[in-house]
Amino acid sequence: MKYQSIIVEDLQVAAEFLTRFCEKSGMIDVLHHFLNAEDAMEFLRDNVVDLIFLDVEMPGASGFELLDQLVYTPQVILTTSKTEYAYDAFQYNVTDYLKKPFTYQRFLESVQKVSKKTEQLNGGSEQDHMFIKADGKLIRLHNDDILFIESMGDYVKFITPVKKYITHNTIKNLETKVNPQVFMKVHRSYIVNFTKINDIQENVLFINGNMIPISKTHKSGVMQKINIL
Amino acid sequence: MYNEDQKIVFRFSPELDNAFLEELYGDDLQQAEMVFESSVQQLRNGQQLTDARFHDGDIPGLKKEIHKMKPVLGYMGMNKIMEEFEAFEQACIQFKSSAEAEDGFYHIKSLTLEAIKRGEKEINRLKQHNTQYL
């Protein structure tokens, strides 16, 4: 899983370091860097992220004020140059606390804590299901029930052997959320369950009689993943 | 740390925290050069702002600027100076006027100038190393 994150940090050099560490880890996408909490709050009103790297003392609202405003609970790593916030960090149940400046090694330890917490939240095992919002409710879909996911503009269609579910989402967003051990993007409009592929012919694959195109970009990735004897 | 092709070893100046800097930058001395440049610039800006806050008698504002300058020193391996900034930041909580902060402020001001000087020296060393074999 790749975490979708934002950085809220008024110190440019610290944000640059953090962005570099995120890239280097290959585990975290940085969607945006905000220089103050207000702009980050605005973004978070319309967007969902998995992780926030959050400075505490910034011009305007503090990092804790931002946390007070959040209506959902992404994981939070506080990045500050003071150790006095440890008690508040504990109160806000943040995942970790990084004192600036910190090394890549220390950063990785934090990322491991994020992974561990994600695992705990997912029930202590590899992600084997997902919840989707469809038909006016949250529906639990096991990975094994999903044949493939198809893009429909601002919506996606989850195809199972018995039913199709349409939900407001994008393939781009789902690509980072689904379990990469099971799912793979094969085309800008398709993510497939790898265990459900019946056969592959040139640039097309078949799942339960459905023909799914494989784009040039994704062809080599698909061929690497399948087990050719 | 060394230039991969030529095996030229680069050591940060002994007055800087070498072990920490090597851990922070690894072999990426281009990054180190960039960060040092950016940090020195931020110290220069910080110095002007702290001057202004001090002369305006704005102690909370002065404390805020000191807080912001503090980690910048860390990115250049100037941990001892950073500790002095931390102590002054703490002391600012008690100060009620510029007069009370005066001694500490001028000490911090001279440390800032010293940090800028050390930073500039390191930028030159890094530049020389990074461009030597281009």
Interface residues (C-beta under 8 A of the other chain):
Chain A: D10 L11 Q12 V13 A14 E16 F17 R20 E57 S81 K82 K100 P101 T103 Y104 Q105
Chain B: F20 E23 L24 G26 Q31 V35 S38 S39 Q42 K64 H67 K68 K70 P71 V72 G74 Y75
